[in-house]
């Protein structure tokens, strides 16, 4: 089974190194020196990792045969793809591979449907579920135990307890409605001071923001 483990970014320096956007929880395994990776587009690979190091919080890789900046720039936006056993599981009890999480249904603890996981975004600080809602919009949910309380692979679902404002956009709707009402009333009064107090309701929805 093939999994995208990284995306090549910009060139770093003049000796062929590139920055990479890591898309795996096991970079020390998938992106280690000696690893041979397929690519998308296929014409740029396969690529063999020659060296790897962390610089200012970013992983830098150099590939065999890429020795200068122009060669590194030619690889920009290339996806790095690893071949793994589909039955292979992460070492940690509460760790998952991206392919195990993609397409899981996301629901709240009371069973309310939120959407479906379409992508996992690996950020330096945390991972995010990119969830497509039934109406086609997307919401980002941090993959932390305080919010994602259960991953049930058998039932193909992720259970969440979202804080106020994470998936509930009622605050934005209420704020927009208040703003429209305020605009309409501001132009209708003859008194110069009559509109000063009418905007005080705009802050009522702020408590629902995260």
Secondary structure, DSSP 8 states (H G I E B T S, - for coil): -EEEEEEEEEEETTTTEEEEEE--S-HHHHTSTT-EEEEESGGG--EEEEEEEEETTEEEEEETT--SHHHHHTTTT-EEEEE--TT---SSTT---HHHHTT-EEEETT--EEEEEEEEEE-SS-EEEEEE-TTS-EEEEE--TTTEEEEETTTTEEEE---TTSS--HHHHHHHHHHHHHHHHHTT-SSTTTTTTGGGGGGGGGGG--
